[in-house]
Amino acid sequence: MTDPRPVIAAIRDGRGLDGPGAALIAQGLADGSVSDAQAGAFAMAVLTRGIGVPGRVALTRAMRDSGHVLHWDLPGPVVDKHSTGGIGDTVSLILAPLLAARGMFVPMISGRGLGHTGGTLDKLEAIPGYRCDQPEDDFRRIVRTVGCAIVAASGDFAPADRRLYAIRDESATVESIDLITASILSKKFAAGLQALVLDVKAGSGAFLRKAESSQRLAQALVETANGAGCAASALITDMDQPLARSAGNALEVAEAIRVLKGEAGALRDLTLALGGEILRLVGQGHEDLSDLLDSGAAAEAFARMVAAQGGPADLLERPDAHLAQAPVIRPVPAPEGRVTAIDVTALGHSVVALGGGRVRAGERIDPRVGLSMLAKLGEQAGPGRPLALVHAADDAAAEVAVAAVGAAYRLGQGGLPGPLVRDRIGP
């Protein structure tokens, strides 16, 4: 069968999607034999009728197989994590070397930021010389010798998803859980994983703010991954406040380095929780990974990865010498009171407005700018205790950001934060 219309009609009529139909659609998306009109009709049919777990598994596998798939022969588990994105979420920079120090292999294929959340690649490119675009041979070598590498996806990985992603935006079908799931997992599975932990955010700074939406996505991701043969679990985690104290590319790298050197806080706690999930998934028990942070083993793995990908060999010893700093730093003043609520999405947009993110793909970003010393829920603010420090390229941008950040905070009484990990989904 080469005509996609019967496949689209079957979904439209509630008969679901099988393996051959998914393969036809995915290959047609990749090679252009499925037209834009047919791709839009397919996406709308999936959105309105759904395809269930078997259909999601079939579509995920077919989209993975529409391009190059990596296969590994390594003396340890091949694992990864995926986050739905949040403010101050620099977990990847800590977790990948942490797992490498534990004897695992992490071929992490990441993306850039778009909208109010930052991208892992943008953060790493705040490190002078760091090359996210690695030829496959070099990518494989770094993973084998260092234990981890964080790179950009090549055009050979899941090309069906790249086309469908654009179609979803144009056809108002972005919110389909089935299509979100297949998009996330097809790209991850192209890296040849044995296990995957998923960090699904919920709260005011999350892609899906409502708890029930995050729950549905986490469930779909875990069911589909396990159905496709990859061990997976998900943590639903809090994004009603920034995960870290910093937001902005160079600032977040600096904070990740401090955590790698033993600094406490929510960023460390979530990294260890996700690492514990990976250990469970690969059958290695419930070992406490904190010793690998406290001993410096994870930091050493990070330093080796950075150097292998073109960055400075002494980044950990001299981060201030290598990470660019903004010329203007301004406090965000506040009246006396405790932080009771934070519009985390607004904080992300303030970083974008400073030049630290992008509204459209391809825009240049300024790695220096962002926010630091972000106040958390329940903490006291007031004279001498600013809500944050704004790092800006000039005085005018700083003034706008100070106002925007101040407006994102609500002060009063109470404001105790909820749990960092709200729920767990998985075996």
Helices and strands as residue ranges (DSSP letters): H 5-12, H 19-31, H 36-49, H 52-64, E 79-83, H 91-101, E 106-110, H 120-124, H 136-146, E 148-152, H 159-170, H 177-189, E 195-202, H 211-227, E 231-238, H 249-260, H 266-281, H 290-294, H 297-308, H 319-322, E 328-331, E 337-342, H 344-351, I 352-356, E 370-372, E 380-381, E 389-392, H 395-408, E 409-412, E 421-425
